[in-house]
Each structure stands twice: as structure tokens, then as C-alpha cells.
Amino acid sequence: MNITHQNIITLLDYVKIDSFSIVCHFKCKETNKRVISTLAFEPYSGKIEFTWYDLLLHPIKSYNRYYHTPITIYSSEINETIVLKAFKKVSKHFKWSSDTNSYICV
């Protein structure tokens, strides 16, 4: 089964973010087991482009644009989010159940 946000959002119990890591707790409703996934904090995984003009004439604005670009925790429209990366990391602890049409912790 393809891992999508729609398939895993019911498993997400909570997310904790600090300056070094992101911890996602997934809880299976069938077995009541909890699986924790920890990722290194990455401020932004996309590409931010700057021109020399921006860097030379607007260094503070360029710095703020790079370091204050928001990260995407969850989105049904974006495929590479924190929640999806975290689930893929621990997906071996889950199997797809056709009966319940959801992932179940094994």
C-alpha cells in the first residue's frame, strides 16, 4: 500500500518539536501500541535561491528568509512533510490491513 497522509493521519497521536529534533508519536487504535519516530530538525528541505544583489544589499532580509522559512508538519497537498518522513522511518512496525482499511501496528 502506498503511504499517504490520508493513510497515516489517524495514527498520529502528537508531534513534539524542539531546536534539535522532531518527535512524532504514532498510536495504533487496534493494538493500542505506540511507535515513536525521531528526526533531526531540518528548517527547510526545499530550495531557496538568493542573488548576489540580495546578499550584498539585503543581508538581514536574506538571512531571515532562509532561517525563518516555515517547515511543513502536515499537508494533504505536499508529499514530503515531517509526518510522512517520520512514518516512513518506522513503517516496518506497521502493516496494511484490508479489513480495517488502515495501518495496524505489528
Number of C-alpha atoms within 10 A of each C-alpha: 10 6 14 15 19 10 14 17 16 14 19 17 14 12 16 10 14 9 9 10 13 19 19 24 18 25 19 20 14 11 10 10 12 15 18 17 18 18 16 12 15 12 15 14 10 9 7 10 9 11 8 9 9 14 13 10 10 11 13 12 11 18 12 10 14 16 10 11 12 10 14 15 16 15 14 10 8 12 15 16 17 21 27 21 17 19 26 15 14 14 16 10 14 16 13 16 12 9 6 9 9 20 22 20 21 11
